[in-house]
């Protein structure tokens, strides 16, 4: 039986300063998408992106 997808919890980039709240947090969601939110306002809502769009976004950032 395959493992069921699960939410991973919110995390920051390893490039972020540990005590900094000036960053974006992400999480992998149960539907294989990605959630994105502002670390300064975690209760202010989040953006959901499908995994294909997220992969393209990261590839674009890495190409810059």
N, C-alpha and C positions, 0 to 999 in steps of 0.2 A: 504494500500500500504506500503510495507516494506521500511525502510530507505535506501537510496542509500549509498554505501560505499564512504568514502572521505579520502583524505590525511589529516593527523593530524598535520603536521608540524614537524620540527626537535626538538628533546628534548634530554637532558642528563639524566643520572641516578641521582636519588636523593642523591646518595653517592658521587657525584662529587662536588668539591668546586665550588661555584657559579661563581667566577671570573676566574676559570681555563679553559685553552684551551687545556689541555693535556688529552683529553678523546675522547670517541667515541660517536657520536650522532646517534639517531635512529628515525624512523618515521613509522607509520602504513600507508601503501599505499592503494589506492583505490581498488586494486585487492586482498586485504587481505594478502598481503605480508608485508615484513619489509625492509626498506632501512637503510643502515648503512654507515656512512662516518666519516672521521677524522675531528674533530673540529678545528684543526690547519690549515686545507686546505679544507674548505667546497666547493670550486669550483673545486676541484681536482677529482671529480667523486664520485660515491657511489656504493655500492654492494647491489644487490637486492636478498632477500632470501624469499622463500615461508614460510607461517606461520607454517607448520609442522616442517620444518627444524629449524626454529627459536625456537619453543617450545622445541624441543629436545636439542638444544644448551643451552638454559637457564636451563633446567633440569639437564644437565651435570654440568654446573657451580655451581648450588646449591648443587649438590651431593659432590662436592670437598671439 
